[in-house]
Structure formats: C-alpha cells, structure tokens
Amino acid sequence: MKILILNGSPRKKGNTAAFAAAFKEGAESKGHEVEIVSVGNMKINGCIACEYCHGKGEGKCVQQDDMQAIYPKLASVDMVVFASPVYYFSFTGQMQNAITRFYAPWSPAAKKYAMILSSGSPNVYDAIIAQYHGFLTFIKAQDCGIRTFCGANQTDEKNLEEIRAFGASL
C-alpha cells in the first residue's frame, strides 16, 4: 500500500514529526511505501472558492503554490494520514489549507485515512475529529484510526511504540 503522511506542523523536530516518523517506520516494517510531506513548511493557500477546478480546470486548482506538488501524490496513494498538532481546537492553518484544497480533485484516490494529533492540552480534539469524520463521509472513505496525545513527554518511547504499532497494523 502507498501511504502519504501530511505533517501539518511547522516544527521540523517537534512531536508531530516524531509521530509521523514512527508511523512511517511501523508501516514500512510491513512492506508499505510511505512518504511524509511537511505541509507545515510549505506555501499552501486556502481554497478561494473560484470553482475553476470544477469548470475549465477539470479537477486542477488555479492556484500555483506548493499544493501542486501534493496533487500528484493524492492521485496515486491508497492512504492518507493527517498528522497535526492542535492549535486552539483545530488543525494548524497550514494543514487546514491543504485539506481545503482537496476540493479541486473532488475525491482523492485514497480511500483509507488515519489521523494523529498532538496537543499540550487534553480535551481539545472534538472539533477536529468531527471535521475528519465529516470529510470521510463526504468522500466515502474508511477511517483506519485516530491517535491523540497530550501534555508533556508525548514522544516517550511508549507512545512512539504505540504509533509504530499503529503503522504496522495496516
């Protein structure tokens, strides 16, 4: 299976990056092909609702930014993993922009999804989980699981092993 992990964190060595790497390690141990794309460090604008993609664009977005590098990946993967820190009850702005731009191809090729969330505070995940489930219902995709972590020492070996096992369970 080809898996694309979208890392929404702008921190290159933060908790989310560690979780994405551990998931990749676990999935690769079972023979899956995994790529991590750090959308948190890319220039991706939000959808501007121009509808070019569903008219003249025939599924292609009019905006020429870093999302153009992600579209071919979305067209060829079997699974997408959203990995994001939670900033004020939501995905990072960078991740949210990338997700809104899934609108251009209408329905990505991937029909399996998972989510890994990290926060300094507990009980901040409900809105993101609701959004995620709504998205999956809309594109008729399968939820392969959600893992959430909060507080200090999130990337201790126990949690990283849990994420490795999550990746290996697919």
N, C-alpha and C positions, 0 to 999 in steps of 0.2 A: 504494500500500500504506500502511496505517496502522501506525505503529510506536510502541511505548511503551518508553521507556528508564527503567528503575528504577535510580536512583543511590543506592547504599547508603551513601555517605559522609556523615558529619555535617559535613565541612568544605565550606563553601559555595564556596570558591575553591581547592580542592585539586586534585590530579592527576586524580582520578576525574571531577570536574566538568568539567575541561578536556577530557578524553577524550569524555565524553558530549556536550559541545557540538560537538566536532569531528565526531563520528559523525553528529550531527543535521545539521550543515552539509553533509556529504557526501551523506547520504540525501536531504535537501531539494533538493540540486542536481539530482537525478534525478527530482524530482516527487513524492517520498514525503511524506506528512504525518507529522510526528514531534513527540512530546510527551515532555518529560523530567519525571519526578516524583521529587523528592528524598525517598525513603523514610528516608534517614538523618536527616532533620529532622522526622519525623512520629512521632506516638504510635501505634505498632502493637504490640499484644501478640502473643505466640506462640499457636499453636493450643493449646487446653486439652482437646482430645480428648473433648468432651462429646457429640459426634455429633448435636447439634441440627440442623446443616446437612444431614445425610443422613436426617433424620426430619421432624419438624414444620417445620423451616426450609426445606425444599425447595431446598437449594443456597445458602441465606443463612446467614451466620455470626451467632451470637447476640451476639457481642461488638460493642459500639458504640464503635469507635475510628476512627482515621484510615484504616484499611483500607477502610472503607465508601465512601470517595471513589475508591478504586482499582478496586473490583469492577466498576463500570460500564465502565471503560476496558478491563479484561481481557475483558469480554464483546464488545467491538467492534473490537479491534485484530487485525491479521494477524500481527504480530511483536512479540516482547518481547526487549529487550536488558537483561541484567543487567550493570550496571557497578558494580564494588565494589573498594575497597581490600581487601587481605588482612591481617587481624589474627589473628595466631597460627594460621596454616594454615586459616583459614576466612573466609567472608563476614563482614561486620560483623554484629553482633547485630541491628541494625535490618533489614538485608536478609534475614537468616535468618528473622526473624519474619514478614516479608512473604511469603516463599516458603512457609513452612509454612501460611500462611493461604490459599494457592491450593487447599488441600484442600476448602474449602467448596463451590465450584462444581464440584469434582472434576476437570474438564478444561477449562482456559481455551480460549476461541475461537481464540487464536493457535496456529498450527501451525508457526511458524518462530521460532527463538530464536538468540541470539548472546550472547557474554559478553566483557567487557573487564575485565581485572584489573590492579591496580596494587599493588606492594609495595616496601618498602625492601630486601628480601632476595630473592635468587634461590632457585629450587627449593622454593617453598612452595605450589605450585599443585595438586599431585596430588590432594589430598582434595577440593578444590572441583570440579575437573574431573570426578572420578569421580561426585560427587553430581549435578552438572549432567547428565552423560550418563545416569545412572540416572533422573533426573527426566524427561528427554526420552523415554527408552524407555517409561516408565510412561504418559505422556500421548500417546504415539505422535506425537511432533513432530520436526521437522527441525532439525539443528544447522547453522546458517549460518556458524559460525566462532567461534574464540576468539582473542583477542589478549591477551598478557601483557606487562607492562612492570615493570622493577625498577630499583632503585638511584637515584642522584642524576640530576637533569635529565631526568626521564621525559618531561616535556612540552616537550622541544625540538621545533623545527619539523619535523624528520624524522619523529618519532613521531606528531605531530599530523597530518601529511600522510598517514601510513600509516592512521590512523583515519578521516580524511576519505575516503580511497580505499576503505576497508572499507565505510563507509556508502554510498558511491556505487556499489559493486559489486552491490548487491542488486537 
